[in-house]
Amino acid sequence: MSLFSENLSLEQLVSDNGWAEIPKEFVTREGKLAVIKDGRWFLPCETRAGWVNIQRFGSPILQWLMAKYMIHTAQVTSSIHAVGCVDAVHSQLKERDFFNKAVVCADPLLLKPALIEQMERMLTRLKLKHQLWNAYRPIRWYLWCAEHYPELGFCEIYACELDSLRIPGGPKGEAVRSLDPEQGPLHPHLEVSLITNALRTDTGTDYAHYQQRAAVALANTYGRNSGNFIALREEDVYDELDDPADPVWVIKIPRIKKGFRSARTDFIVEALDKETFRYVQELIQANQAYESLVEVNDIDIPCARPLFRLDTPNHMRLQTGDYESAFHMYSAGFGKLLRDFVERMDLISPLTKQSMILSARRFRYTVGTTYAAMGVSRRELAYRLDHSDEQHVQVYYDIMDVLTYALDKAAVLEYSRFVHLYCGGATISADSIIATDALIVTDEHSQPGDVDAIGACGLNDLCHKFPPFSCYLCPKFRPYKSTIHEYLLDSLVRMHNERPESQTLGVHRVDVILAIGQVVKMCQGVAG
């Protein structure tokens, strides 16, 4: 009992009822050691800091019960769930300074009516805010305490009333369903194209820059939770054929939706496309400058080599003896990599005109809607997104009827101010003297033989791309100051709206459309 606020009557109740004392350490469901030091618990959570302050619950009775409940949930469910439950109970019941006032409460008979009143206030507040799902964890805590320790101020009759309440699920799919421009899926043409272009043009060489590019590329490609990515290690990227002459690179992504077991007990092997592999491989090479060793009692102990690593070992994991995972970052660190990439590359969303909001969850929504639009089955999509069941992916299919991304000329000209895909030079006069073989021509009026030049090419050899469309994405292109670009823009926008699923230009059609929009603005004398 000395680990928490001392209370003689509580100690007597524990002794009289033969209840087990609070241990100084225990093993979690994941098989890792949780320890208590200086009255604080250290739980080895994979996705967040596991430091838990039980003393903030004020009353010695509540401190003892929260420690008991935390140990129970950590052993039955998971460490991260235990930490989440403790935080939820405190955040939802702390109104009116409840826990600080409860410090002096050592009598279960006085605590019982105060707890009921506080629970009722919480329910009333959450009902008015239409956030009743936030009451789920505090209610489960009260029910557990009433079942196992009613002698400590928990009413079994009131617990039955709470158990009969219907608590709705949280609005996890609402951002997807409403296509929220800040929290929902990213726009596949306007925002994803901007992110892809930023990755390709990023030349940063700081260590954090390699981490940011790999984080954005992996989230954009696979749409997993940040917990999946922070559990990755360098060894998870390998050549499946083990053939240096013709390698087939894959990545073994740890699963986290397996009944809260440790992430690295099961994996999904995914193919790595060339661009994503390049960003991941660059990060692995940058990681080689760092050793994965921790010093314990003057002995160097080797640790695993995570893909996304910390500069210094994690203090929380060292406290619990989890040396193997000492350099793995938390989910918050992965999210910061995405946000820092946006800030560094100055990514402005064409939809909100504000800095783009990137998170693993938004990329997850984007990949989910993309797969659903491709006609992937619910079972396959649930597997690809590492969902625990098919029900969670239904929202991606529910929005298919409203998921249309039509374009018009006015919108393209507006969006082109933010999506800087054109990387060629300034416009030149149409009467400039240019060698004939350097001209790029297209049929302006759809009449045979009636061609018009769109600009000049800086290549000396035959272009193996897809002119004239690929010209707008080429840094060597010098466009004429001409209305021909508006004609091409009108044609491509019409083509896109008639067959949005087709991309037969040889280059990404929407990228070309947005780049042409920039050229049109340049020809009009408007800064892009």
N, C-alpha and C positions, 0 to 999 in steps of 0.2 A: 504493500500500500504506500510505502514511502516514495514510490516513483511519481505519485500524483499528490494533490493536496490531501493532507492527512485529515481523517475524520474517524473518531473512535467508535461512533455508533455504526458507521458503515463497516468498519473492520469487524465489529461484533456480529452484524448481520451476515457477512461473508463467512465468518467462522461457524455461526449457528446453523446456517443452511448448507454447509459443506461445499460452498462454491469454490471452484478453482481460482487460485490467485492469478494475477496478471503476470505472464512470463516475461523474462527480460529478452527473450528471442524466440522466434518460431520460424517454421518453413512455410512459404507461401505455396499456392497451388502450382505455380510455375517451377517449384523446386528450388527456390532461392531463399536465402536467409534474410529475415527482417530482424532488426535489432533495435533496442531502446537505449539511448544515451542522453543523460542530463534531462530526463523527462520528455524527450522527443523521440518519436518513432521514425526510423529510416526504412522505407519500403522500396525494394528494387523494382521500380516501375520502368517499363521499356520505353514509354512514350512521354513521360513527364517526370518532373522532380517528385520524389516520393517522401519528402520530409513532411511530417504531420505533427501539428501542435495540438495535443489533446487538452492542454491546460486552458485554452481559450474558451472552453465550455463552462467555466466558472465553478459551478457546484461540484463538490467531490463525487457526488453520486453520478452526475452526468458525465464527468471525466471517466469514471470507472466503466460506465455502460458504453461510452463511445469507443473506449479501448477494446472492450469485449466484442462489440459489433464489428469493429474494423478487423480484428483478428479473424472473426468468423467469415466475413465476406472475402478476405484475402486468401483464406484457406479453401473456401468452397467455390468462389468465382474467380477472382484475380486481384492482384495488387492494385492495378489502375482503377478497378471498380470500387475497391475499398476506399481509396483516396477520394474518388468522386462522391461516394456516399457521405463520407465525413464532411466534405466541403459543402454538399447540398443541404445537409441538416443544419449546418451552422449558418449558411447564407439565407435560408428560408425562415429560420426561427430567431434570428438575432434582432428583429424589430423591437423597438422600445427599450433597447439596451438590455434585453432579457438575460443574457448570459452573465453580464457583469453584475446585475442585480442578484443573480442566483448564487453568487460566490458564498454568501452567508447562509444559504439554505442547506442544512444538513439533515433535515427531517423529511422523510418520504411522504408523510401525511400533508405537509405544507406544499411539497413539490407537485403532488398529484393534481390539484385544481389549477395551479399555475400553468402546468404543461397543457392541460386540456384547453384552457383559455387561449394560450399562445397558438396551439394547433388550429383552433377555430378562427383566430385572427388571420392566420396564414391562408386558410382556405377561402375566407371572405375576400381577402386582398387579391389572390390569384384568380378567383372567379370574376371579379370586376375587371381585371386586366386581360381576361380570356387566355390565361396562361396556366390552367389547372394541371397540365402535365408536369409542371415543376414541383408539384406536391407529392409525386409518386415516391421518391426516395425517402423523404421525411416520414411518410405514412408507413412505408415498409420497415423503417427503423422503429417506429412506435409499436407496430404489431409484433416485431421480434422481441422487443423489450417486455411487452405485456405478456407474451407467451412464456418467456424464460425467467423474467425477474419482476413479476407484478408487485412483489414486496417493496420495491424501490420507487414506488410512486407512479405506477402505470395501471390505468383502469382497464380491466378486461372487457367490461361492458362497452366502454367508449371505443375500444379497439375493434369490437364487432361492428360498430357503426361505421368506423373508418373503412373496414374491410368491405363493406357493402357499397361503398362509393364507386362510381364508374369514372376512372381517370383516363382521359383521352391520351393518345400517343402524341408525341411532339411533332411539329410541322416541318419535318425534315425535307419533304418533297415540295414544299410551297415555293421555294425560290426557283425550282425547275418548272413547276406548273405555271407560274406567273411570268416566266422568262424575265426575271428581275435583271435589269441591265448592270447592277452592281454586285449581286450575289448569285445570280443564276448562271446558266451556261454562257460561255463566251461566244460572241458572234463568229461563226466559222469563216466568214469572208473578210470582215472588217478587222476584227480583233486578233483572231488566230493568225491571219496573214501578217499582221503587224509584229506579232511575237516571233513568228518564224523568220521574218526579215531581220529583226533585231538580233536574233541568235547568229544569223549568217554574217552580219556586219560587225559584230562585237569583236574587238581586237584586244580587250583587256588582258593583262598578263599577271595581275595580282592573284594570289592563291584563292581569295574569295571569289574572283571572277570565274575561275574554273569551276568552283562549287556551284555558283549561280547558274551557269550555262547547263551543267549536268542536271541540276534540279529542275529547271524549266523544261528541258528536253524530255526527261523521264516522265514528269507529270503530264506534259502535253501528249506524250505518246501512249502512256498506259493508264492514266486516270486513276491511280490507286491512292489510298490514304497516305498521309505523311508517315504513319506508323510502318507501312510497308517499306518505304524508301529509307528511313533511318536505320532499319534493321539490315540493310544491304551491306555486304562486305566485298572487298576487291576480288576475292575468290569466286564470287557469284557471276562474274563475267568471264566467259571462256569460249573456246572454239569447240563446238559440238563434234566436229569431225576430226579434230586434232590433226589438221592438215595445213601446215604453214603455207603451202603453195596455193591452196584454194579454201581459206577458212570460212566457216559458217558460225558467226558470232551470235551467242545467245546470252540472256541474262536470267538468272534464277531468282525470282522475286519471292521473298518470304511472305507467308500468309498470316494474317492477324485475326480473321473472322473464323476461329475454330473453337468456340466455347471458351475464349480468353486464355487459351494455352499460349506458351511462349511462341513468338513469331517464327523462330528458326527451327521449328519442328516439322514444317511442311512448306513446300515451295510450288510455284507455278513457273515453268520454263517458257520464256517468251523470246521470239526472234528479235534481233537488234537491227534496225535499219541503219544505213551507212552514216547518216547525219547524227542520229542519237548515239551510235557507237563512237563516233569521233569525239563528241563532247565528254562521254564517259571515259574513254581512253585517255584523253588529255588530263582529266581529273586524277585518274589512277597514276599517271606519270608524275603529276604534281605532288601526289601523296608520298612518293618515294623519298622526298626530302625530310620526312618525319619518321621517327622511330615510334614503335608501339610497345613501350616498356613502362612499367611503374616500379618504383622502389619501395619495398616493404621490408622493414627491419634490416636495411642495408643490403637487401638482396633484390636484384633486377628480375622482375617477373614479366614474361612476354604476354602481350594482349592481342586480341584479334585486330585485324586491320579493316576498319569500316570504310565504306566508300565515302560517306559524308562524316568526316571526323572532327573532333574538337582539337583545339591547339594544346590544351592541358587536360589531364585526366579528370573525369567527373567525380567531384568530391562525394556526392551521395552514394555512388556505386562503390567507392573505396571504403566508405563507412560500413557497408554490408559485405565486404569481401568479394564483390562481383568484379574481379579484376579483368576478366575476359572482355567485358563490355565497357571498360573504363573510358574508351575514346569515342563511343557512339554518342551522337548528339540527340537531343530531345526533339519532339515534333515542333516546338516553338522555334527552334533553331532552323529547321527546314523551311518553315513558313517565312522566316526572316530572309532567307536566301531569295525567295520569290519576290518579296517586297523590295529588297535592295536592288534586284535586277531592274524592276520597273523604274525606280528612282534614278539609277545610274544611266539607263538607256532613255530616260525621259519619255516613257510610253504614255501617250494620251489616248484615251478611248474616243473614237469618233462618235460614239453614241451618247456619252455623258459629257464630253468636252473636258473631263477631269482626268487626273492620273488613273491609269488602269488599276483595278483591284485584282490582284492575282492571289490565289490560294489553291492548295491541293484539292479542296472541295469543289471549286469552280472548274478546275481542269477535269475533275471526276464527272461533273455534270455534263461537260462538253463532250467527253469521250462517250458517255452513256447515250446522249442524244444522237451522236454520230453513228454509233453501232445500231441503234434502234432504227434510224433512217435507212441504214443499209439492209435492214431486214433480218438481222441476227436474231435467233430465237431467245426467249427469255432465259432458258436454262444456260445457254452459252454466254449471254450477257452477264448473268449473275456470277458465273464462274470467272469471266474476264475481269470483272470489277471486284472480285473477292468478296461478294455479298454472301451472307449466311443463308439466304433463301431467295426464291424467285419473286416473292411478294415485293421486295424492296426495289425491284427494277421496273415495276409496272408503270410508275410515273413517267418514265421515258417514252413509253408507248402511248400513254394517255394524251400527250401533247402533240402527237404526230399531225393531227388535223390542223393545228394552228401554227405548226413549225414551218413557216414559209419565209424565205429570205429573198424576196424580189428586190430588184434594183431599179432606179430610174436615174435619168441623166442629172437632174438637179441634186439628188442625194449623192451621187458619185462625185460631183464637183465640190460638194461640201465636205464629204469624207476625205477627199484627196488632200485636204489641208493637214490632216493628221496622220494619214497612212502614207508615209514617204517611201514608195516603192520605186519611183523613177530615180535612177542614179546616173543618167547621162548628162550631157552638157547643156549650155544655154541654147535658146533658139537662134537660128541663123536666117538671114534673108533668103527669100525664095529665088532671087536672081543671082545668088552667089555662084561663082565658077567652081564647079565640082566635077571631078572626073566621072565619066559615064558609069564606069564599073563600081563607083562608090555610092551611086544613087540607090535608094530603096523605094520601090514602087508598089502601088496597090491600085485596084480598080475602084475609082471613086463613085461612079454612077452605075455600076453593075452592067456596063455595056462592053462587049468584046472589043479589045484593042484600045479602049479609052482609059489610059493609065495616068497616074499622077504621082510624083515623087513625094515621100513623107520626110525625107531628110538624108543625111550623109552618114556613111559607115566608116569607122576608123580602122577596120580590119583590112589587112592586105591579102588574106586568104579567103577561100570560100567559107561562108558561115554554115556550120553544121547544126545550128539551132533551128528555129522555126520563124524566120522573117516573113512578113514584117512584124508579127505579133511579139516575138521575143526581143525585137529591137528596143521596145519601151522598157525592158528590164536590163538592158545592156549599158554598161558605163561608157562604151565607145560611141554610142548613138548621139547624133547632133540633129535634132528635129528642125524642119522648116517652120517658119512662122506662117501657118497655113490653116485653112478650114478643113483640110483633109483629116485632121485628127478628130474633129467633132463628128465627121461622117463615120469614122471607124468606131468612135465611142457609141454613137447611136446604134450601129449595126451589132456590136457586141452585147450591149445592154438588151437589145431585142432578142438576140440569140439566147442570152442567159435566161431571160424570163420565159421563153418558149420551151427550153429544155435545160432546166437548172441542174439536172443530174449529169449532163454531158459535159466533158472537158476535152474536146477533140482538137484543141489548138496546138497541142504538143507542149505547151506551157500552161500554168494554171490560169484559167481564163479570168477569174476575178482579180488576180494580181495585175494582169494586163489592163483590165478595165480601170482599175484605180490609178495605175501609172499613166495611162492615157489622160485620165482626168487631170492629173498634175500638169501634163503638157498643154492641155487645152487652157488651163488657167494661166500658164506662162505665156501662151500666145495672146491671151486677152490682156496681158500686162498686169495680172494679179499675182501677188506673191503666194507661193504654195505653202 
